Each structure stands twice: as structure tokens, then as C-alpha cells.
């Protein structure tokens, strides 16, 4: 083997191979994790946990809503860790970044109070089961079918076909026509 090929192999077996390994493991974890959450949500959606008329459909909708939130959270965490590992391979010192994360978190929390309010409202809305995907709701002047529920934003399609994006922190009163 000539010197150039050996030099390339030596170079590639260092940081580039570790970066590719991190990306490959992240992609595989992404796929497996998403599939596992989808399967768990499907089982939960099909289970008759609380007997009663119309309760199974409601449980199914709630399970799907929580599944989308879990999937989004898992994927965000997975790729945040992967990007941190890749930056470490490029020589970035992540110790000070991690150490200052608490201080930065407080500063961002103060600067992004509306975002925090939206997310907290979304969490409480999911926990309290106020509405879910497939429910017909009335929020202010907007009335329609809930298409997606996230931690920050809820999307509602009205009878005219308009898709409305409602920030969860701004929803003060909601009427749910699907709940009995």
C-alpha cells in the first residue's frame, strides 16, 4: 500500500469515522425510537382502559396526541445529543457550554416568556385532556376540527377550509363540542 492510501486510512479512521458512526447510530436510533413510540401509542389507542360509551375513541385520540409530543421530544433530544457529540469531534470544548446551560436557560426563559407560557399551557392542556386531534372546538371566533396538537401550537381547520394556528398560551377559553 502506498503512503497516500495509508495516510488517508489513518486520517479517515480518526474523527471522520467517529462522526459517521455518530450519524449512523443517530439515524438508526431515530428510526427505532419513532417506531417504538408509534407501536406503543397504537397499543394504547386500541386498549379499552376506561369502559364507557364513546370513551375508546377519545382515549385513542388522546394517545395519538401524546404520541406526537413524545416523538417530537425524543427526536429533538436525540439530535441535540448527536450534534453535541459531532461538535466535540471537531474540537469544540463543550464543557463550558454545558456548564453555562443553566444560566443561558434562565436568560432564555426570561427573554422567551411567551414561548414558555405556550409550552406550559400545552402541557397542562394535554394532561387535563381539554381537547385532542379530531375534536370539534370553538376558540374565540374560530370553530373547527383540531388537526394537530403540539406543546406550543394547536392547528384547527374551520368549515371554510382555513387552517388556523393557535398558540396554546393565548387560548384562554375553549369549547369542546366532541366531549360529552
N, C-alpha and C positions, 0 to 999 in steps of 0.2 A: 504494500500500500504506500502511495507516495505521501509526501509531507503535507500537501494541501488537503488531501482527503482526511488524513489523521487530525489535522488542525480543525477541520470542520466538525468531525465527530466529537472531538474534545469540547469544542465550543457548544455544539448542539446538546451534548449530554449534561450541560450545566443548567443555566436559567431557562433557556427556551424549552427544554424538555419538561422542566418543573411547571412552567406556565401552561404548556399544552396539557399536562396532567391535571392541573387545577381546573382548566376549562372543560376537559373531558369529564372529570368527576362531577363538576357543577351541572353539566348538561344531563348526565345520567341521573343525578340526584333530583334535578328539576323534573325529569320525566317520571321517575319512580314516585317521588313525593306527590306530584299532581295526580297521578293515577291512584295512589293510596288514599288521598283525600277524597277524590271522586267516588271511589268504591265505598268508603266509609259513609259518605253523605248519601249515596244511593241506598245503602242498607238502612241507614237511619230514616230516610224518606219513606221507605217501604214498610217500616215497622209500625205496628199499631200500639204505641206506647200508652196513650191515654184513650180508652174507648169512649165512643160517643158519636152522634151523627155529625158528619162534616169535619170532624177533628182530624182525621187521617190526612185529608187534603191540606189542611192548614199546617200540620206538622211537616208534611212534605215540602211545602213552600218555604217554611222557616229553615228546614235543613239545607235546602239549596241556597238560601240566602247566606247562612252561616258558612256554607262550603265555599262560596265565592270569596268571602272575607278571609277565611283560613288559607285558601290558595294564594291570594294576593300577599298576605303576610308572610307565608312560607317562602314564596318566590323572592320577595324583597329582601328578606333576611339572608337567604342562600346567596344571592348575587352580591349583596353588600360584603359578606364574608369573603366570597371569591375574589372580588375586586381588591379587597384589602390584602389578600394573600398575593395577588399578582403585583400590586404596587410594592409589596415587600420584596418581591423578586427583582424589581427594577432598582432596588436600593433605597427606596423611601423609608425613613425611620418612622414607623407607625406608633412607637411608644408615646411620644408627646401628643400625637393626635388622639390616641385612646385616653390618655391621662386628662386631656383638656375637654373630652367629650361632655363631661358633666357641666362644666362652665359654659360651653357652647350651647348645650341643651337648654340651660336656663335662659341664655340670651335669645336663642331662637324662640323659646316658649313665650318670652315677653314680647318679642317682635312679631310673632305669628299667633296672637291670641285668637284670631278668628278661626285659623286652621285647627288649633287645639279645641276650641269650642265646637267646631263642626265634628271633629273626630269623637270627642266625648259624647256629644249628642247622638252620634251614630251608634256608639257602643251601647248607650242606655236604651236607644230605640230598639236595637236587636235583642238586648237582654229582656226588655219588657214586652217584646213581641207586639209592638204597636201596629206594624204593617209589614208585609213581605212581598216578594215577587208574585205577581198575579192578582194582588188585591186591587179593588177599585177604591180610590181615595179622593178626598177633597182637601186641598191645602190652599187656603186663601181663596183666590178666584179660579184656581186650577183644579180641574176634576178629570181624572182619567185612570188608566191602568198602570200600575207600578211595573216597570220593565227591569230595573236593576236597582239594587240597594247596596251601597258601599258604606264605608265608615265615614266618608266625607260628603258624598253626594248621592242623592236619590234621583233616578230618572223616571218621569211619568209621561205617558203618551195620552193626550186628550182625544176627544171624539173626532176632532178635525184632522188628527194625524200629526199634530205638532208634538215634538219631543221636548219636554221641559226638564232642565237640570236644576234641582233644588238642593241648596246647601243645607245639611242636616241641622246646623246651628241656627239657621234662620227659620226653621219650621217651628212655630210656636203653638199652633193648633192644627190638628189633623183629624179629619173624619174618615173612618174606615167603613165603607159600605159592605165589605165582604165578611166582616166579623159579626158573629151573632152572639 
